[in-house]
Amino acid sequence: MRIFKGIAASDGVAKGKALVHHSAAVAAEKRHILADGVEEELSKFREAVTTARDHLQEHYNSGITKESKDILETHLMMLEDPEYIDQIEKYITTNLVCSQWAIESVTTDMVALLKQTGDEMLSERALDVQDISMHLMDAIKGEGGKQMSDLDGDVILVADSLMPSELFSMDKTHILGISLDGGGRTSHVAILVRAFNIPTVLAAGGASKTVKDGDEIIIDGSYGEVYIRPDLTVAQMLDERFALWQEHEAELQKMVKLPTVMTDGHSMQLKANIQTCIEVGAVQECGASGIGLFRSEFLFMESLELPSEERQFNAYKQVLESMSPKPVTIRTIDIGGDKIVSGLGIDEENPVLGWRAVRFCLSRKDIFTVQLRALLRASVYGKLQIMFPMISGIEELNAVLHLFEHVKDDCRREQIPFDPDIKVGSMIEVPSAALCADILAKKVDFFSIGTNDLIQYTIAVDRGNEKIAYLYQPFHPGVLRSIQMIVEKAHQNNIPVSLCGEMASDPLCSVLLAGMGMDELSMGSQSLLQVRKLLRSVSYEEAQGLAQQVLKMDSYLAINTFIREWMYDRFDHFTTI
C-alpha cells in the first residue's frame, strides 16, 4: 500500500480502478514564412480563433453548471481579448513566423509572467492560458484535442495534470475520483471538480508515476489523501470517515438559508471574499449576506496589459448584477508588496513597506482614475461599496476622497449615470490608521479591518518569512487590543466595522470577534457555513464574556490555550473542524 498526501480540493471519498493519464505538450510547428505570406497566415490564425471559440461555445450550451459556464466565459473572453490576439498577430507579422510558433511564444511569455508573481491563484491561471493555446493549436491542426469521452467503465483518474478543456471533454459519469500530481485550490480545475462533485486530491506528488492502470485506489478529497492498493483495514476506516463527513456536510447545508443570529437575538452579517468573477456562484450557494471584499487587483495581475476601463466596468457590473440586491464591497487596486503587476516599475528592496496600494494609486492617477470611472459606471447595476486599502492617515484619505469627487464631477459633465449614494470606506491595516481610527471615522461610511497586514505590521513580522512564521500570531495582545480600539472608535462615530482578513474564517476567532463588537465578518465562501453554525450556537453575552476575559491576558500562548478550551467545552463537533 502507498499513501500520497496532497491538497483536499473536492470533498468526498471514491473507490475504484485507476486510469493513468499523462499530459503531452502540444508540439508547435516552428516555420518561418515569407513577407507576402503574412496575410495568409493571419487568416489561418483568425479561422483557428473562430473554430476554438465555436468548440468552447458548444460546451457552454451543453447544460453545464453555472461555475462551469463562468470558467468557459473566461476562456471565451480571452479568445476575444484584442490584447492577446493582437500580440499573436503582431508576433507573426514582426518575426515572419507561422501562427503555431507565434501562439507558443506569446503564451510562454504570458505564463512566465503569471508564475513570476509568486501568487498561487495567478500561477494556477497560467494553466488556463496554456489551455487556450492548446485549443488554438488543435484548431490550426484540425484536431479535436485530447479527450476521454468514451470510457468503458467507472475509474479513478490519476494524472500528472489536467486542463479545464480536458475535464469538459471527458465522460464524467464514469470518473469517480481524481488525483493530480500538481495544482492548487484556486485553479479552474479545482473549481470544476467541485462543481462536478468529483472527489479530488491535488498536489499529490508523484502518484501518477507510482500507480498502474487497474490498480485499486481510494481518493479522500476531504483529507487530501490518495491510497494506492489499500488494505482492508484502511478501506473500512475510510468508509466510516466518509459517513461522518456526509453527516457534517448535511448539518452545514441547513445553515444556507438561515440568518446569522446568536441565541439571544444578536445579529451579525457574514460576507464572502472573492478575487475573480468566477467565485460569485460559490458565494450565492453558501448564503452570504454579500461580498465584503472583492480584490480588484487581480484584474490587473492576470494580464500582460493594464485592464481597460471597459474591461473593468464589465467585471464589476457582472459581480454587482449577480449579487443584487446584496451589497458588494470592492477594494481599489492593492498592488505592490507581494502582488506585482508587470511593467509598472514596482521593484523595491522592501516592497511591503514601499510603493503599494493607495500610495501607488495617488502617484499613478492615470491608472487610478480609470478604475474609479469604471466603478462609478458599474454602480447603477447593484449595491456598490468602495474601500481604499492601506490608508495610513488623514492626508492620504483626504487625497483619495478628493480625487474620487473629481472623477464624479467628470462623470456628471459627461452625463455618465452613477449611484450618488455610494458608500466609501477605509481599510484599517496599519498601526497608524488604528491609532487614528477616531479621526478617519469622521470621513468615511465604514471601516474594514485587514488583519493579514495589521498583524504583520503590528508585530513587525514578515508573514512570508518561514524563519519567523511562529511570531505571526492573531491572538497577540497587541493585535487584539488594536482591533478592540478600532471597533470602539468606529461605533463612537456611528459607522459599522467589518473584518476581512484570515481571522474571520478561523473558527477559533469567530466567537471572539463577535464578542469584541464586530458588525460583520468577511471570509472565503468555503468557511462561511461553519462560522455561521458556531455563531448561531452561542449567545452574544457569552461571546462578550469571552472577549472581556481574553483582553485581560498578557500572552498569545495563554489566549490561544484559553480559547481552545472554551470552544471545546461548548462544541462537541469542534474537534472535527
C-alpha positions in Angstrom: 0.0 0.0 0.0 1.2 3.5 -0.8 -0.3 6.7 0.6 0.2 10.2 -1.0 -0.8 13.4 0.8 -2.0 16.4 -1.2 -4.5 19.2 -1.2 -8.1 18.5 -0.4 -9.8 20.0 -3.4 -13.2 18.4 -3.6 -14.8 16.6 -0.7 -15.9 13.0 -0.6 -14.4 9.5 -0.8 -14.2 7.4 -4.0 -13.0 3.9 -4.6 -12.3 2.1 -7.9 -9.8 1.1 -10.5 -7.1 3.5 -11.6 -6.8 5.0 -15.1 -3.5 6.7 -15.5 -3.3 9.8 -17.8 -0.1 11.7 -18.7 -0.5 15.0 -20.4 1.6 15.5 -23.5 2.6 19.0 -24.5 1.3 20.2 -27.9 4.3 20.4 -30.2 4.2 23.7 -32.2 5.4 23.8 -35.8 8.3 26.2 -36.0 8.4 27.6 -39.5 9.4 30.9 -41.0 7.2 32.5 -43.6 7.8 35.0 -46.4 6.6 38.6 -46.1 4.0 38.0 -48.8 2.6 35.0 -46.9 1.7 37.1 -43.8 -1.9 37.8 -44.7 -2.5 34.1 -45.4 -1.0 33.1 -42.1 -3.1 35.7 -40.3 -6.2 34.4 -42.0 -5.3 30.9 -40.9 -4.9 32.1 -37.3 -8.2 34.0 -37.3 -10.0 31.0 -38.6 -8.5 29.0 -35.7 -9.7 31.5 -33.2 -13.2 31.2 -34.6 -13.1 27.4 -34.6 -11.8 27.3 -31.0 -14.5 29.7 -29.9 -17.2 27.6 -31.6 -15.8 24.5 -29.8 -16.0 26.2 -26.4 -19.5 27.6 -27.2 -20.7 24.0 -27.8 -19.6 23.1 -24.2 -21.2 26.2 -22.9 -24.6 25.3 -24.4 -24.5 21.7 -23.2 -26.4 22.2 -19.9 -23.4 22.5 -17.6 -23.3 24.1 -14.2 -23.1 27.9 -13.6 -19.5 27.5 -12.2 -18.5 25.7 -15.4 -20.1 28.3 -17.6 -18.2 31.0 -15.7 -14.9 29.3 -16.5 -15.9 28.9 -20.1 -16.8 32.6 -20.2 -13.3 33.4 -19.0 -11.8 31.3 -21.8 -14.2 32.8 -24.4 -13.3 36.3 -23.2 -9.6 35.5 -23.7 -10.2 34.3 -27.2 -12.0 37.6 -27.8 -9.4 39.7 -25.9 -7.8 42.0 -28.5 -4.7 42.3 -26.4 -4.0 38.6 -26.6 -5.0 38.2 -30.2 -3.1 41.4 -31.3 0.1 40.1 -29.6 0.0 36.9 -31.5 -0.8 38.6 -34.8 2.0 41.2 -34.2 4.4 38.3 -33.5 3.5 36.7 -36.8 3.9 39.9 -38.7 7.1 41.1 -37.0 9.0 37.8 -36.8 7.7 36.3 -40.0 6.8 33.0 -38.4 3.8 30.6 -38.6 0.9 31.0 -36.3 1.7 28.0 -34.2 5.1 29.4 -33.4 3.6 32.8 -32.5 0.9 31.2 -30.3 3.5 29.2 -28.4 5.9 32.2 -28.0 3.3 34.7 -26.7 1.7 32.1 -24.4 5.1 31.1 -23.0 5.9 34.8 -22.1 2.4 35.3 -20.6 2.7 32.1 -18.5 6.1 33.1 -17.2 4.8 36.5 -16.1 1.9 34.9 -14.2 4.1 32.4 -12.5 6.7 35.1 -11.5 4.2 36.9 -9.3 4.5 34.1 -6.7 0.7 34.3 -6.2 -0.9 30.9 -6.1 -4.0 32.0 -7.9 -2.2 33.7 -10.8 0.2 30.7 -11.1 -2.8 28.5 -11.5 -4.3 30.9 -14.1 -1.2 30.2 -16.2 -2.8 26.7 -16.9 -5.8 28.4 -18.3 -3.7 30.4 -20.7 -1.9 27.2 -21.8 -5.4 25.6 -22.2 -6.5 28.3 -24.6 -3.2 27.9 -26.6 -4.0 24.2 -26.9 -7.4 25.0 -28.3 -5.8 27.2 -30.9 -3.2 24.7 -31.8 -5.8 21.9 -32.2 -7.9 24.2 -34.4 -5.0 25.0 -36.7 -4.0 21.3 -37.0 -7.6 20.3 -37.5 -7.6 18.1 -34.4 -10.3 17.8 -31.7 -8.0 17.9 -28.8 -7.3 15.3 -26.1 -10.4 13.6 -24.8 -11.5 10.8 -22.6 -15.1 10.9 -23.8 -15.7 7.1 -24.3 -14.8 5.3 -21.1 -15.9 1.7 -20.8 -16.5 1.7 -17.0 -16.0 3.6 -13.7 -12.5 4.7 -13.0 -10.3 6.8 -10.6 -8.4 9.2 -12.9 -4.8 9.6 -11.8 -2.9 12.3 -13.9 0.1 14.5 -13.8 -2.0 17.5 -14.8 -5.3 18.3 -16.4 -6.5 21.3 -18.4 -10.1 22.6 -17.9 -10.9 21.6 -21.5 -10.0 18.0 -20.8 -12.4 17.9 -17.9 -15.2 19.3 -20.1 -14.5 16.7 -22.8 -14.2 13.6 -20.6 -17.0 11.2 -19.7 -17.6 12.5 -16.1 -20.3 9.9 -15.5 -17.5 7.3 -15.2 -15.0 9.4 -13.4 -15.5 8.5 -9.7 -12.5 10.5 -8.3 -9.4 12.4 -9.5 -5.8 12.6 -8.3 -3.5 15.1 -9.8 0.3 15.4 -9.1 0.1 19.3 -9.1 -2.4 22.1 -8.9 -4.0 24.3 -6.1 -7.4 25.0 -4.6 -7.8 28.3 -6.6 -7.3 26.7 -10.0 -10.1 26.4 -12.6 -9.6 22.6 -12.4 -10.3 22.7 -8.7 -13.4 24.9 -9.2 -14.7 22.5 -11.9 -14.2 19.3 -9.9 -16.2 20.8 -7.0 -18.9 21.9 -9.5 -19.0 18.3 -10.9 -18.9 16.8 -7.3 -15.9 14.6 -8.1 -13.8 13.8 -5.0 -10.4 15.2 -5.9 -6.9 15.5 -4.4 -4.4 18.0 -5.9 -0.6 18.3 -5.5 -0.4 14.5 -4.7 3.3 14.4 -5.6 4.3 11.5 -7.9 1.1 9.4 -7.5 0.7 9.2 -11.3 4.2 7.7 -11.6 3.5 5.0 -8.9 0.1 3.8 -9.8 -0.7 1.4 -12.8 -3.9 1.1 -14.8 -6.3 -1.2 -13.0 -4.8 -0.7 -9.5 -7.2 -0.4 -6.6 -7.2 3.1 -5.4 -9.1 5.3 -2.9 -9.4 9.1 -3.1 -10.2 11.0 0.1 -11.0 14.5 -1.2 -11.9 15.7 2.3 -8.5 15.0 3.9 -6.4 15.2 0.7 -5.2 11.6 0.7 -4.6 9.1 -2.1 -4.4 5.4 -1.1 -2.9 3.1 -3.8 -3.7 -0.7 -3.3 -5.2 -0.1 0.2 -5.6 -2.9 2.6 -8.9 -3.9 4.1 -8.4 -2.0 7.4 -7.8 1.2 5.6 -10.8 0.7 3.3 -13.1 0.2 6.3 -11.7 3.3 8.1 -12.3 5.5 5.1 -15.9 4.2 4.8 -16.5 5.4 8.4 -14.8 8.7 7.7 -16.9 9.3 4.7 -20.2 8.6 6.6 -19.1 11.2 9.3 -18.3 13.8 6.6 -21.6 13.4 4.9 -23.4 13.9 8.3 -21.3 17.0 9.0 -22.0 18.5 5.5 -25.7 17.8 5.8 -25.8 19.8 9.0 -23.9 22.7 7.4 -26.2 22.8 4.4 -29.1 23.5 6.8 -27.3 26.9 7.5 -27.5 28.2 3.9 -30.9 30.0 4.2 -30.7 30.8 7.9 -29.6 34.3 9.2 -26.6 34.6 11.4 -28.4 35.3 14.7 -27.0 34.3 18.0 -29.1 32.6 20.6 -30.1 35.8 22.4 -31.1 37.5 19.2 -27.9 39.4 18.3 -27.5 39.5 14.5 -24.2 39.6 12.5 -23.5 39.8 8.8 -21.4 37.1 7.2 -20.0 38.1 3.8 -17.6 36.5 1.4 -14.2 37.4 -0.1 -13.6 36.9 -3.8 -10.7 37.5 -6.3 -12.5 36.8 -9.6 -16.0 36.9 -11.0 -16.0 33.1 -11.2 -16.3 32.8 -7.4 -19.7 34.5 -7.3 -21.6 31.2 -7.8 -20.0 29.8 -4.6 -20.8 33.0 -2.7 -24.5 32.6 -3.7 -24.6 28.9 -2.8 -23.3 29.5 0.8 -26.0 32.1 1.6 -23.6 35.0 2.2 -25.1 38.4 3.1 -23.0 40.0 0.3 -19.4 40.3 -0.8 -17.3 42.0 1.8 -14.1 42.1 -0.2 -13.6 41.9 -4.0 -9.8 42.1 -4.6 -9.8 44.2 -7.8 -6.1 44.0 -8.3 -6.4 40.5 -9.7 -7.9 42.1 -12.9 -4.5 43.8 -13.2 -2.4 40.8 -12.4 -3.9 38.3 -14.7 -3.0 40.1 -18.0 0.1 41.3 -19.7 -1.6 44.7 -20.2 -3.4 47.0 -17.9 -7.1 46.3 -18.0 -9.1 49.0 -19.9 -11.9 50.9 -18.4 -14.4 48.8 -20.4 -12.9 45.5 -19.2 -13.0 46.7 -15.5 -16.5 48.0 -15.9 -17.8 44.7 -17.3 -16.2 42.7 -14.5 -17.6 45.0 -11.7 -21.0 45.1 -13.5 -21.1 41.3 -13.7 -20.5 40.8 -10.0 -22.9 43.6 -8.9 -25.7 42.2 -11.1 -25.2 38.7 -9.9 -25.3 39.7 -6.2 -28.0 42.3 -6.4 -29.7 43.4 -4.2 -27.0 42.3 -1.7 -24.0 44.7 -1.3 -20.6 44.2 -2.9 -17.6 45.9 -1.4 -14.8 46.4 -4.0 -11.3 47.3 -2.8 -9.4 49.6 -5.1 -6.1 48.4 -6.5 -3.9 46.9 -3.8 -0.8 46.2 -5.9 2.8 46.3 -4.6 4.1 44.3 -1.7 3.7 40.6 -2.7 1.3 41.5 -5.6 3.4 42.6 -8.6 2.0 43.8 -11.9 4.4 43.6 -14.9 5.6 46.8 -16.4 4.7 49.2 -13.6 8.2 49.5 -12.2 7.3 48.2 -8.7 10.6 46.6 -7.9 11.9 47.6 -4.5 14.2 46.2 -1.8 11.4 46.4 0.8 8.1 46.3 -1.1 5.9 45.5 1.9 6.8 49.0 3.3 7.1 50.6 -0.1 5.2 51.9 -3.1 2.0 50.0 -2.8 -1.8 50.2 -2.6 -3.1 53.7 -2.2 0.4 55.2 -2.3 0.8 53.7 -5.8 -2.7 54.9 -6.8 -2.1 58.5 -5.7 1.1 58.7 -7.7 -0.4 57.0 -10.8 -3.6 58.9 -11.0 -3.9 57.9 -14.7 -4.4 54.3 -13.7 -6.5 55.0 -10.5 -9.0 57.4 -12.2 -9.7 54.7 -14.9 -10.6 52.3 -12.1 -12.8 54.9 -10.3 -14.6 55.7 -13.5 -15.3 52.0 -14.2 -16.6 51.6 -10.6 -18.9 54.6 -10.9 -20.3 53.4 -14.2 -20.9 49.9 -12.7 -22.6 51.3 -9.5 -26.0 51.6 -11.2 -26.2 47.8 -11.6 -26.2 46.9 -7.9 -25.4 47.9 -4.4 -21.7 49.0 -4.6 -19.4 50.0 -1.7 -15.9 51.1 -2.3 -13.0 50.9 0.1 -9.4 52.2 -0.1 -6.5 50.0 1.1 -3.5 50.8 3.3 -4.7 54.2 4.4 -2.1 55.4 6.9 -3.6 58.8 7.9 -6.0 61.6 7.2 -3.8 63.2 4.5 -3.9 60.1 2.3 -7.6 59.6 2.9 -8.4 63.2 2.0 -6.4 62.9 -1.2 -8.2 59.8 -2.3 -11.7 61.2 -1.5 -10.8 64.5 -3.3 -9.8 62.5 -6.4 -12.9 60.5 -6.2 -15.1 63.6 -6.1 -13.2 64.9 -9.1 -13.9 61.7 -11.1 -17.6 62.1 -10.1 -17.6 65.6 -11.5 -16.2 64.4 -14.8 -18.9 61.7 -15.0 -21.6 64.3 -14.3 -20.2 66.6 -17.1 -20.2 63.6 -19.5 -23.7 62.6 -18.3 -22.5 59.2 -17.2 -25.0 57.8 -14.7 -23.8 56.5 -11.3 -25.2 55.9 -7.9 -24.9 59.2 -6.0 -25.1 57.4 -2.6 -22.2 55.0 -2.9 -20.7 54.3 0.5 -17.0 54.6 0.8 -14.8 53.0 3.5 -11.2 52.9 4.7 -9.3 49.7 5.4 -7.6 49.7 8.7 -4.5 47.6 8.3 -1.5 49.6 9.5 -0.9 50.7 13.2 -1.1 54.4 12.4 -4.6 54.0 11.0 -5.7 52.1 14.0 -4.3 54.8 16.3 -6.1 57.5 14.2 -9.3 55.5 13.8 -11.4 58.2 15.5 -10.1 60.8 13.0 -10.6 58.6 9.9 -14.1 57.5 11.1 -15.4 61.1 10.6 -14.6 60.9 6.8 -16.0 57.5 5.8 -19.1 55.4 5.9 -17.5 52.2 7.2 -14.2 50.5 8.3 -12.9 47.2 7.1 -10.1 45.7 9.2 -7.5 43.9 7.1 -5.9 41.6 9.7 -3.5 39.9 7.4 -1.4 43.1 7.1 -2.4 44.6 10.5 -0.9 41.6 12.3 2.4 41.7 10.3 2.8 45.5 10.8 1.8 45.5 14.4 4.2 42.7 15.4 6.8 43.6 12.8 6.7 40.0 11.3 7.0 39.4 7.6 4.2 36.9 7.1 6.1 35.3 4.1 9.3 34.6 6.2 9.3 31.0 7.3 12.1 31.6 9.9 9.8 33.9 12.0 6.4 32.5 11.0 5.8 31.4 14.6 5.7 35.0 15.6 2.7 35.8 13.3 0.0 35.4 15.9 -3.5 36.8 15.6 -4.0 36.3 19.3 -1.1 38.6 20.2 -2.4 41.0 22.9 -1.2 44.0 20.8 -3.3 42.8 17.8 -6.4 42.1 19.8 -6.2 45.5 21.6 -5.8 47.3 18.2 -8.9 45.5 16.9 -10.9 46.4 20.0 -9.8 50.1 19.7 -10.8 50.2 16.1 -14.3 48.8 16.8 -14.8 51.3 19.7 -13.8 54.3 17.7 -15.9 53.3 14.7 -19.0 52.8 16.9 -18.4 56.1 18.7 -18.7 57.7 15.3 -21.7 55.6 14.3 -20.1 53.7 11.5 -20.1 49.9 11.1 -16.9 47.9 11.1 -16.1 44.7 9.2 -13.1 42.3 9.4 -12.0 40.7 6.1 -8.7 39.0 6.9 -8.0 35.3 7.5 -9.0 35.7 11.2 -12.7 36.0 10.0 -12.6 32.4 8.6 -10.9 30.8 11.6 -13.5 29.1 13.9 -11.2 29.8 16.8 -11.6 33.5 16.2 -15.2 33.9 15.1 -16.9 33.9 18.5 -14.2 36.2 20.0 -14.6 38.7 17.2 -18.3 38.7 17.6 -17.8 39.4 21.3 -15.5 42.3 20.5 -18.4 44.0 18.7 -17.6 43.3 15.1 -20.6 44.1 12.9 -19.7 41.8 10.1 -17.1 39.2 9.1 -16.0 38.5 5.5 -14.2 35.3 4.6 -13.8 32.6 1.9 -17.1 31.2 1.0 -16.0 27.7 1.9 -15.7 28.8 5.6 -18.9 30.7 5.9 -21.4 28.0 6.9 -19.1 26.6 9.6 -18.7 30.1 11.1 -22.5 30.7 10.9 -23.1 27.4 12.7 -20.8 28.3 15.5 -22.2 31.8 16.0 -25.8 30.5 16.0 -24.9 28.2 18.8 -23.8 30.8 21.4 -25.2 34.0 22.8 -23.8 37.4 22.3 -23.5 37.7 26.1 -21.3 34.6 26.2 -19.1 36.0 23.3 -18.7 39.3 25.1 -17.7 37.4 28.3 -15.1 35.5 26.3 -13.7 38.8 24.8 -13.5 40.5 28.2 -11.5 37.6 29.7 -9.2 37.4 26.7 -8.4 41.1 26.6 -7.1 40.9 30.2 -4.5 38.3 29.3 -0.9 39.1 28.6 0.4 36.5 26.1 -0.8 34.9 22.9 0.1 31.4 24.3 -2.3 31.9 27.2 -5.0 33.3 25.0 -4.7 30.5 22.4 -5.0 27.9 25.1 -7.9 29.6 26.8 -9.9 30.0 23.6 -9.4 26.4 22.6 -10.6 25.1 25.9 -13.6 27.5 25.8 -14.6 26.2 22.4 -14.0 22.5 23.2 -16.2 22.8 26.2 -19.1 24.2 24.2 -18.9 22.4 20.8 -18.8 18.7 20.7 -18.1 18.8 16.9 -15.3 21.3 17.2 -12.6 18.6 17.0 -13.8 17.7 13.5 -13.5 21.3 12.1 
